[in-house]
Amino acid sequence: MPAPRVLAALAALAVLVSGVLASVATLVERDGIEADLTTRSREALARYRVPADVVDFSGRDATVSARSPRSALLAKAVVESVDGVRSVDVVTTGSHDGPPGAHLGALVDPGTDDAAAKARLQWSLDRVLADTPITFLPDSARLTSDGEAAVAKVAESLVEAPTDWRFEVGGHVARVPGADPESAEELSYERAEAVTEELVNLGISPEQVEAVGYGDTRPLSEHGTSPTDRRVEISVR
């Protein structure tokens, strides 16, 4: 083969090899970015106790699978706060308050100021209750002193909310083998009602808060017997 043709072939091969190496380097870098963002996003979700089933990245764009519209809004707010994340798409995988498989955008437009403000307030409430849970005396609806302090913190967050916003006070109890489901629902409602009354006493309009008792039907733990299953949640509506 003539020397010029050999040189041309070698040059073409060098260009091809350079292109392949550049592509490999790009893929390796992208995989590293995705792995880093995935790890930090999961850590952020765990830190703020936001339930999310799966966090995946394509480059700097995240997809989060959450179990409910409420969890989806919170997960979106948390993952968006992670440094380096460009966008977050959230899909619900099934919930108590929305149809399975519903896309977040079909339930609430996350781009609206009202939805974003509600998501931020919900995130703040969940953090408050994670740090200072609302507690009761054993087998009763009487708040402990720590429980009263927790309700006061919640009231501080709710008092400045727009008057047309609504808040569900959801009571939950842990599962007890052999216990009567109706009794569990009754106790959970009484606890939710006690918190609702305290919030009203602290300045929240009674038209804005509603007590709901869920009994032991919405556990956080696998078997529903953990202390974390005994809780009151405040949901922004």
KERO-10969 format. One record per residue (C-alpha): residue number from 0; residue in one letter; x, y, z. Coordinates in Angstrom, 2 decimals, always signed. Last residue first. Layout:
KEGU nr rest x y z
KEGU NUM a X Y Z
...
***
This chain:
KEGU nr rest x y z
KEGU 236 r -55.13 +20.59 +51.19
KEGU 235 v -52.14 +20.69 +53.52
KEGU 234 s -51.82 +17.49 +55.54
KEGU 233 i -51.04 +17.45 +59.25
KEGU 232 e -50.05 +14.00 +60.52
KEGU 231 v -50.74 +12.58 +63.98
KEGU 230 r -48.73 +9.56 +65.06
KEGU 229 r -48.60 +6.09 +66.50
KEGU 228 d -47.12 +4.25 +63.52
KEGU 227 t -43.70 +5.64 +64.44
KEGU 226 p -43.88 +3.58 +67.65
KEGU 225 s -43.67 +0.50 +65.40
KEGU 224 t -46.48 -2.06 +65.17
KEGU 223 g -47.63 -1.45 +61.60
KEGU 222 h -46.00 -4.60 +60.24
KEGU 221 e -43.75 -3.03 +57.62
KEGU 220 s -43.55 +0.37 +59.30
KEGU 219 l -45.37 +3.50 +58.19
KEGU 218 p -48.85 +2.13 +58.87
KEGU 217 r -51.96 +3.46 +57.14
KEGU 216 t -54.92 +1.31 +58.26
KEGU 215 d -54.24 +1.41 +62.02
KEGU 214 g -57.08 +3.79 +62.85
KEGU 213 y -57.46 +6.40 +60.14
KEGU 212 g -59.22 +9.04 +62.22
KEGU 211 v -59.86 +12.36 +60.51
KEGU 210 a -60.00 +15.82 +62.13
KEGU 209 e -60.67 +18.83 +59.93
KEGU 208 v -58.97 +22.22 +60.08
KEGU 207 q -59.58 +25.39 +58.09
KEGU 206 e -63.14 +26.18 +59.14
KEGU 205 p -62.06 +26.04 +62.80
KEGU 204 s -59.78 +29.02 +62.11
KEGU 203 i -56.32 +28.57 +63.60
KEGU 202 g -55.67 +30.82 +66.60
KEGU 201 l -54.03 +28.66 +69.24
KEGU 200 n -57.37 +27.43 +70.62
KEGU 199 v -58.21 +26.27 +67.11
KEGU 198 l -54.95 +24.32 +66.98
KEGU 197 e -55.74 +22.75 +70.36
KEGU 196 e -59.18 +21.68 +69.15
KEGU 195 t -57.67 +20.07 +66.06
KEGU 194 v -55.05 +18.25 +68.13
KEGU 193 a -57.74 +16.79 +70.40
KEGU 192 e -59.82 +15.87 +67.33
KEGU 191 a -56.90 +13.97 +65.80
KEGU 190 r -56.46 +12.11 +69.08
KEGU 189 e -60.16 +11.30 +69.27
KEGU 188 y -60.08 +10.15 +65.64
KEGU 187 s -57.17 +7.76 +66.25
KEGU 186 l -58.91 +6.42 +69.35
KEGU 185 e -62.14 +5.77 +67.42
KEGU 184 e -60.34 +4.11 +64.51
KEGU 183 a -58.48 +1.78 +66.84
KEGU 182 s -61.70 +0.99 +68.73
KEGU 181 e -63.45 +0.19 +65.46
KEGU 180 p -60.61 -2.10 +64.43
KEGU 179 d -61.01 -4.12 +67.68
KEGU 178 a -57.63 -5.30 +68.89
KEGU 177 g -56.60 -8.95 +68.48
KEGU 176 p -53.00 -8.13 +67.70
KEGU 175 v -52.36 -4.41 +68.25
KEGU 174 r -51.63 -2.27 +65.21
KEGU 173 a -50.21 +1.18 +65.82
KEGU 172 v -52.46 +4.23 +65.84
KEGU 171 h -53.04 +7.04 +63.34
KEGU 170 g -54.79 +10.42 +63.56
KEGU 169 g -54.99 +12.72 +60.54
KEGU 168 v -55.40 +16.45 +61.01
KEGU 167 e -56.42 +17.66 +57.56
KEGU 166 f -55.62 +21.26 +56.79
KEGU 165 r -57.49 +23.61 +54.47
KEGU 164 w -56.26 +26.68 +52.63
KEGU 163 d -58.82 +29.41 +51.92
KEGU 162 t -57.59 +31.55 +54.82
KEGU 161 p -54.10 +31.85 +53.37
KEGU 160 a -51.42 +30.43 +55.70
KEGU 159 e -49.91 +32.70 +58.38
KEGU 158 v -51.33 +30.72 +61.31
KEGU 157 l -50.28 +27.36 +59.96
KEGU 156 s -46.55 +27.32 +60.74
KEGU 155 e -46.93 +28.76 +64.24
KEGU 154 a -49.79 +26.32 +64.83
KEGU 153 v -47.47 +23.41 +64.06
KEGU 152 k -45.02 +24.64 +66.68
KEGU 151 a -47.84 +24.90 +69.23
KEGU 150 v -48.92 +21.35 +68.35
KEGU 149 a -45.40 +20.15 +69.13
KEGU 148 a -45.38 +21.93 +72.48
KEGU 147 e -48.71 +20.31 +73.38
KEGU 146 g -47.29 +16.91 +72.48
KEGU 145 d -44.26 +17.53 +74.65
KEGU 144 s -46.59 +18.32 +77.55
KEGU 143 t -48.45 +15.11 +76.78
KEGU 142 l -51.71 +15.33 +74.89
KEGU 141 r -54.71 +13.48 +76.21
KEGU 140 a -56.35 +11.22 +73.62
KEGU 139 s -55.72 +8.08 +75.62
KEGU 138 d -54.12 +4.63 +75.44
KEGU 137 p -50.82 +5.91 +76.87
KEGU 136 l -50.63 +9.71 +77.30
KEGU 135 f -50.28 +11.41 +73.95
KEGU 134 t -47.50 +12.53 +71.61
KEGU 133 i -47.28 +14.97 +68.71
KEGU 132 p -43.86 +14.34 +67.22
KEGU 131 t -41.08 +16.92 +67.67
KEGU 130 d -38.31 +16.47 +65.07
KEGU 129 a -40.38 +14.49 +62.56
KEGU 128 l -43.40 +16.68 +63.31
KEGU 127 v -41.48 +19.86 +62.53
KEGU 126 r -39.95 +18.33 +59.37
KEGU 125 d -43.37 +17.20 +58.18
KEGU 124 l -44.79 +20.65 +58.76
KEGU 123 s -41.98 +22.34 +56.81
KEGU 122 w -42.40 +19.98 +53.85
KEGU 121 q -46.13 +20.61 +53.89
KEGU 120 l -45.52 +24.37 +53.94
KEGU 119 r -43.12 +24.09 +51.00
KEGU 118 a -45.58 +21.94 +49.05
KEGU 117 k -48.39 +24.38 +49.77
KEGU 116 a -46.27 +27.26 +48.50
KEGU 115 a -45.38 +25.32 +45.34
KEGU 114 a -49.02 +24.50 +44.70
KEGU 113 d -50.10 +28.12 +45.16
KEGU 112 d -47.26 +29.52 +43.01
KEGU 111 t -48.18 +27.26 +40.12
KEGU 110 g -45.47 +25.20 +38.48
KEGU 109 p -46.25 +22.07 +40.44
KEGU 108 d -49.60 +21.79 +38.63
KEGU 107 v -51.64 +19.46 +40.76
KEGU 106 l -53.15 +16.04 +40.11
KEGU 105 a -52.46 +15.43 +36.43
KEGU 104 g -49.07 +17.09 +36.76
KEGU 103 l -48.05 +14.58 +39.38
KEGU 102 h -48.60 +11.71 +36.99
KEGU 101 a -51.14 +9.17 +38.12
KEGU 100 g -49.93 +5.58 +38.29
KEGU 99 p -52.44 +4.60 +40.92
KEGU 98 p -55.31 +7.10 +41.40
KEGU 97 g -55.01 +9.67 +44.20
KEGU 96 d -55.43 +10.13 +47.94
KEGU 95 h -54.74 +6.70 +49.41
KEGU 94 s -51.88 +6.09 +47.05
KEGU 93 g -50.45 +4.34 +44.00
KEGU 92 t -47.21 +4.64 +42.03
KEGU 91 t -47.14 +8.41 +41.77
KEGU 90 v -44.80 +9.86 +39.12
KEGU 89 v -42.41 +12.77 +39.63
KEGU 88 d -40.23 +14.56 +37.07
KEGU 87 v -37.38 +16.61 +38.53
KEGU 86 s -35.12 +19.00 +36.64
KEGU 85 r -31.52 +20.24 +36.64
KEGU 84 v -30.09 +18.63 +39.78
KEGU 83 g -26.56 +19.85 +40.53
KEGU 82 d -27.09 +20.84 +44.16
KEGU 81 v -30.01 +18.98 +45.72
KEGU 80 s -32.92 +21.37 +46.35
KEGU 79 e -34.89 +19.96 +43.42
KEGU 78 v -34.74 +16.55 +45.12
KEGU 77 v -36.46 +17.90 +48.25
KEGU 76 a -39.22 +19.87 +46.51
KEGU 75 k -39.99 +16.98 +44.15
KEGU 74 a -40.10 +14.50 +47.01
KEGU 73 l -42.53 +16.73 +48.91
KEGU 72 l -44.84 +17.06 +45.94
KEGU 71 a -44.69 +13.34 +45.26
KEGU 70 s -45.33 +12.43 +48.89
KEGU 69 r -48.54 +14.43 +48.77
KEGU 68 p -49.51 +12.95 +45.40
KEGU 67 s -48.99 +9.45 +46.83
KEGU 66 r -46.59 +6.52 +46.66
KEGU 65 a -43.63 +8.26 +45.08
KEGU 64 s -41.53 +7.46 +42.00
KEGU 63 v -38.86 +10.09 +41.35
KEGU 62 t -37.38 +10.84 +37.94
KEGU 61 a -34.35 +13.11 +37.94
KEGU 60 d -32.64 +15.10 +35.19
KEGU 59 r -28.90 +15.71 +35.71
KEGU 58 g -27.79 +12.99 +33.30
KEGU 57 s -30.69 +10.58 +33.24
KEGU 56 f -31.27 +10.02 +36.92
KEGU 55 d -33.39 +7.58 +38.90
KEGU 54 v -34.93 +7.88 +42.37
KEGU 53 v -37.26 +5.07 +43.44
KEGU 52 d -39.88 +4.49 +46.15
KEGU 51 a -40.13 +7.90 +47.78
KEGU 50 p -41.18 +8.65 +51.36
KEGU 49 v -39.92 +12.01 +52.67
KEGU 48 r -38.19 +11.58 +56.01
KEGU 47 y -36.28 +14.88 +55.67
KEGU 46 r -32.90 +13.16 +56.02
KEGU 45 a -34.09 +10.14 +54.04
KEGU 44 l -35.11 +12.29 +51.08
KEGU 43 a -31.81 +14.19 +51.27
KEGU 42 e -29.80 +10.95 +51.43
KEGU 41 r -31.70 +9.59 +48.44
KEGU 40 s -30.95 +12.77 +46.51
KEGU 39 r -27.26 +12.65 +47.47
KEGU 38 t -26.89 +9.06 +46.29
KEGU 37 t -28.78 +9.59 +43.05
KEGU 36 l -26.86 +12.78 +42.30
KEGU 35 d -23.52 +11.01 +42.79
KEGU 34 a -24.52 +7.96 +40.73
KEGU 33 e -25.84 +10.16 +37.91
KEGU 32 i -22.70 +12.30 +37.87
KEGU 31 g -20.44 +9.22 +37.83
KEGU 30 d -22.46 +7.58 +35.07
KEGU 29 r -22.21 +10.80 +33.05
KEGU 28 e -18.45 +10.93 +33.54
KEGU 27 v -18.09 +7.31 +32.47
KEGU 26 l -20.34 +7.89 +29.46
KEGU 25 t -18.39 +10.99 +28.43
KEGU 24 a -15.07 +9.17 +28.83
KEGU 23 v -16.37 +6.30 +26.70
KEGU 22 s -17.54 +8.73 +24.02
KEGU 21 a -14.18 +10.53 +24.05
KEGU 20 l -12.36 +7.20 +23.80
KEGU 19 v -14.52 +6.18 +20.84
KEGU 18 g -13.96 +9.49 +19.10
KEGU 17 s -10.22 +9.34 +19.67
KEGU 16 v -10.16 +5.79 +18.30
KEGU 15 l -12.03 +6.89 +15.18
KEGU 14 v -9.76 +9.92 +14.65
KEGU 13 a -6.68 +7.74 +15.08
KEGU 12 l -8.10 +5.20 +12.62
KEGU 11 a -8.68 +7.92 +10.06
KEGU 10 a -5.12 +9.15 +10.53
KEGU 9 l -3.78 +5.63 +10.20
KEGU 8 a -5.73 +5.12 +6.99
KEGU 7 a -4.47 +8.43 +5.58
KEGU 6 l -0.89 +7.53 +6.50
KEGU 5 v -1.23 +4.16 +4.82
KEGU 4 r -2.74 +5.78 +1.74
KEGU 3 p +0.12 +8.29 +1.56
KEGU 2 a +2.69 +5.45 +1.97
KEGU 1 p +1.40 +3.42 -0.92
KEGU 0 m +0.00 +0.00 +0.00
***
